[in-house]
Structures are given as structure tokens and as C-alpha cells.
Amino acid sequence: MADYKELLGSLVNKAKSVMDNSGVTGVYQKGADRAKVYSRIARLTMESNSQADELRKVFTEIGKLYFEQERDEPKGVFAPLFAQASQLQNALRSKETELAALKDGLKAQPEEEPDIEVEITQEEPDFDAVVDATGNAGKGTET
């Protein structure tokens, strides 16, 4: 039993020695450090994307408020943009009106179920003919 414990202790010491001398620990540490960097990159990317999206929403809201406030008297470089926004709003309202009318028209029509009659008939194949054709096909001849 003592020999077994000595052998086991010797193997453990040898494994530790190999790990320390071979640079396995250094490789492991470098890999762990790289994983931490990649994790930080991913986290910062997600946070940046989230903040950029929030910023776009704020700018959009500022634009909407300014448009509503200055709609009647646009000034300077905003005049053509206000005109374009008004045209797009009118086109959108027109499409929404048409869409609502089409949906209302569909709701007003009663749904009719078509009368479709289907008759399925199945002919039973002649068993002897199938056996003969299969046998002849195996021989390379057809009937």
C-alpha cells in the first residue's frame, strides 16, 4: 500500500513539474486573458449599440417636436424638408384610408363556403398482373 501512495505522489509531483516547466500554465493564462478581453469587447459593443439606438430615438423625437412646432412657418434649410415630410404624411394618410376601406369591404362581404364535392374511387389492381409484371421486370422482359 505504501508503494501505491509513493507512486501516486510521484506522479502528482511529476505532473506539476511538467506543467510548470512546459509553459502550460502560461498558455492557459494567455487564453484566459484573451477570453476576458473578448468578453469586454462584446459587452462594450452591446452597450454602444444600445446607446446609439437610444440617441437615434432622442434625435427623432427632437425632429418630430420641431416639425410640430414650426410646421406652419419653416425657416431656412428646413423648408424643403418640411415640404417633403408633409407630402409623405399626405401619401401615408391616403394609403391608410384606402387600406381601411379595403378591410371594411372584406368585413362586409359574407364568407361563402364553396360547394365542392369530391368522389374518390380506387381501383384494385389485378394481383396476378402485378406479380407477373414484377417478375418479368426482374428477368429483364416486360409483358
Sine and cosine of phi, psi and omega as CSV:
sin_phi,cos_phi,sin_psi,cos_psi,sin_omega,cos_omega
0.00,0.00,-0.60,0.80,0.01,-1.00
-0.90,0.43,-0.61,0.79,0.03,-1.00
-0.88,0.47,-0.63,0.78,-0.01,-1.00
-0.90,0.44,-0.71,0.70,0.00,-1.00
-0.91,0.42,-0.63,0.77,0.03,-1.00
-0.91,0.42,-0.68,0.74,0.01,-1.00
-0.89,0.45,-0.70,0.71,0.00,-1.00
-0.90,0.44,-0.72,0.70,0.05,-1.00
-0.87,0.50,-0.66,0.75,0.01,-1.00
-0.89,0.45,-0.67,0.74,0.02,-1.00
-0.91,0.42,-0.67,0.74,0.01,-1.00
-0.89,0.45,-0.72,0.70,0.01,-1.00
-0.89,0.46,-0.65,0.76,0.01,-1.00
-0.90,0.43,-0.67,0.75,0.01,-1.00
-0.89,0.45,-0.68,0.73,0.04,-1.00
-0.89,0.46,-0.66,0.75,-0.01,-1.00
-0.90,0.44,-0.68,0.73,0.00,-1.00
-0.90,0.43,-0.67,0.74,0.00,-1.00
-0.90,0.44,-0.68,0.74,-0.01,-1.00
-0.93,0.38,-0.64,0.77,-0.08,-1.00
-0.99,0.13,-0.48,0.88,-0.13,-0.99
-1.00,0.07,-0.18,0.98,-0.01,-1.00
1.00,0.08,0.17,0.99,0.01,-1.00
-0.87,0.50,-0.64,0.77,0.00,-1.00
-0.89,0.46,-0.65,0.76,0.02,-1.00
-0.90,0.44,-0.67,0.74,0.02,-1.00
-0.90,0.43,-0.69,0.72,0.02,-1.00
-0.87,0.49,-0.71,0.71,-0.02,-1.00
-0.90,0.44,-0.66,0.75,0.03,-1.00
-0.89,0.45,-0.67,0.75,0.02,-1.00
-0.89,0.45,-0.67,0.74,0.02,-1.00
-0.91,0.42,-0.65,0.76,0.02,-1.00
-0.89,0.45,-0.67,0.74,0.02,-1.00
-0.90,0.44,-0.64,0.77,0.01,-1.00
-0.89,0.46,-0.63,0.78,0.04,-1.00
-0.90,0.43,-0.65,0.76,0.01,-1.00
-0.90,0.43,-0.71,0.70,0.02,-1.00
-0.88,0.47,-0.63,0.77,0.03,-1.00
-0.89,0.46,-0.69,0.72,0.01,-1.00
-0.91,0.42,-0.65,0.76,0.04,-1.00
-0.87,0.50,-0.72,0.69,0.00,-1.00
-0.88,0.47,-0.70,0.71,-0.02,-1.00
-0.90,0.45,-0.71,0.70,0.01,-1.00
-0.91,0.42,-0.60,0.80,0.03,-1.00
-0.89,0.45,-0.71,0.70,0.02,-1.00
-0.89,0.46,-0.69,0.72,0.00,-1.00
-0.91,0.42,-0.66,0.75,0.02,-1.00
-0.89,0.45,-0.71,0.70,0.01,-1.00
-0.88,0.47,-0.65,0.76,0.01,-1.00
-0.90,0.43,-0.70,0.71,0.00,-1.00
-0.93,0.37,-0.59,0.80,0.04,-1.00
-0.90,0.43,-0.64,0.76,0.04,-1.00
-0.91,0.42,-0.67,0.74,0.03,-1.00
-0.89,0.45,-0.64,0.76,0.02,-1.00
-0.89,0.45,-0.67,0.75,0.05,-1.00
-0.87,0.50,-0.65,0.76,0.01,-1.00
-0.90,0.43,-0.64,0.77,0.02,-1.00
-0.90,0.43,-0.73,0.69,0.02,-1.00
-0.88,0.48,-0.64,0.77,0.03,-1.00
-0.88,0.47,-0.69,0.72,0.01,-1.00
-0.90,0.43,-0.66,0.75,0.06,-1.00
-0.86,0.51,-0.72,0.70,0.01,-1.00
-0.88,0.48,-0.68,0.74,0.02,-1.00
-0.89,0.45,-0.71,0.71,-0.01,-1.00
-0.90,0.44,-0.67,0.74,0.01,-1.00
-0.90,0.43,-0.66,0.75,0.01,-1.00
-0.88,0.47,-0.72,0.69,0.00,-1.00
-0.89,0.45,-0.62,0.78,-0.05,-1.00
-0.95,0.31,-0.64,0.77,-0.12,-0.99
-0.95,-0.32,0.27,0.96,-0.10,-1.00
-0.81,0.58,-0.68,0.73,-0.11,-0.99
-0.97,0.24,-0.48,0.88,-0.03,-1.00
-0.70,-0.71,0.95,0.30,0.02,-1.00
-0.93,0.38,0.57,-0.82,-0.08,-1.00
-0.87,-0.49,0.57,-0.82,0.16,-0.99
0.86,0.51,-0.74,-0.68,-0.07,-1.00
-0.93,0.37,-0.21,0.98,-0.03,-1.00
-0.99,0.16,-0.35,0.94,-0.07,-1.00
-0.83,0.55,-0.78,0.63,0.00,-1.00
-0.91,0.41,-0.56,0.83,0.01,-1.00
-0.93,0.37,-0.62,0.79,0.04,-1.00
-0.90,0.43,-0.66,0.76,0.02,-1.00
-0.89,0.46,-0.69,0.73,0.03,-1.00
-0.90,0.44,-0.67,0.74,0.02,-1.00
-0.89,0.46,-0.65,0.76,0.01,-1.00
-0.91,0.42,-0.67,0.74,0.04,-1.00
-0.89,0.46,-0.69,0.73,0.01,-1.00
-0.90,0.43,-0.63,0.78,0.04,-1.00
-0.89,0.45,-0.68,0.73,0.01,-1.00
-0.90,0.44,-0.68,0.74,0.02,-1.00
-0.90,0.44,-0.64,0.77,0.01,-1.00
-0.91,0.42,-0.69,0.72,0.03,-1.00
-0.87,0.49,-0.65,0.76,0.00,-1.00
-0.88,0.47,-0.70,0.71,0.00,-1.00
-0.92,0.38,-0.62,0.78,0.02,-1.00
-0.90,0.43,-0.63,0.78,0.04,-1.00
-0.90,0.44,-0.72,0.70,0.01,-1.00
-0.90,0.44,-0.66,0.75,0.02,-1.00
-0.89,0.46,-0.70,0.71,0.02,-1.00
-0.88,0.47,-0.66,0.76,0.01,-1.00
-0.90,0.43,-0.67,0.75,0.02,-1.00
-0.90,0.44,-0.67,0.74,0.02,-1.00
-0.90,0.43,-0.67,0.75,0.03,-1.00
-0.89,0.45,-0.63,0.77,0.03,-1.00
-0.88,0.47,-0.63,0.78,0.04,-1.00
-0.93,0.38,-0.62,0.78,0.01,-1.00
-0.92,0.40,-0.55,0.83,-0.03,-1.00
-0.95,0.30,-0.44,0.90,-0.01,-1.00
-0.99,0.15,0.78,-0.62,0.07,-1.00
-0.95,0.32,0.63,-0.78,0.03,-1.00
-0.99,0.14,0.83,-0.56,0.02,-1.00
-0.96,-0.26,0.69,-0.73,0.08,-1.00
-1.00,-0.05,0.82,-0.57,-0.03,-1.00
-0.93,0.36,0.57,-0.82,0.08,-1.00
-1.00,0.07,0.96,-0.27,0.02,-1.00
-0.86,-0.52,0.83,-0.56,0.05,-1.00
-0.94,-0.35,0.76,-0.65,0.01,-1.00
-0.83,-0.56,0.78,-0.63,0.05,-1.00
-0.89,-0.45,0.83,-0.56,-0.02,-1.00
-0.95,-0.31,0.84,-0.55,0.07,-1.00
-0.85,-0.53,0.62,-0.79,-0.02,-1.00
-0.79,-0.61,0.83,-0.56,0.04,-1.00
-1.00,0.02,0.71,-0.70,0.06,-1.00
-0.99,0.17,0.82,-0.57,0.01,-1.00
-0.94,0.33,0.47,-0.88,0.04,-1.00
-0.95,0.32,0.91,-0.41,-0.09,-1.00
-0.85,0.53,-0.70,0.71,-0.03,-1.00
-0.90,0.43,-0.62,0.79,0.00,-1.00
-0.92,0.40,-0.63,0.78,0.02,-1.00
-0.91,0.42,-0.69,0.73,-0.01,-1.00
-0.90,0.43,-0.69,0.72,0.00,-1.00
-0.90,0.44,-0.68,0.73,-0.01,-1.00
-0.91,0.41,-0.64,0.77,0.01,-1.00
-0.92,0.40,-0.68,0.73,0.02,-1.00
-0.90,0.43,-0.66,0.75,0.02,-1.00
-0.93,0.37,-0.59,0.81,0.03,-1.00
-0.90,0.43,-0.58,0.82,0.03,-1.00
-0.94,0.34,-0.49,0.87,0.01,-1.00
-1.00,0.10,-0.23,0.97,-0.02,-1.00
1.00,-0.07,0.15,0.99,0.04,-1.00
-0.85,-0.53,0.50,-0.87,0.01,-1.00
-0.92,-0.39,0.47,-0.88,0.06,-1.00
-1.00,-0.02,0.00,0.00,0.00,0.00
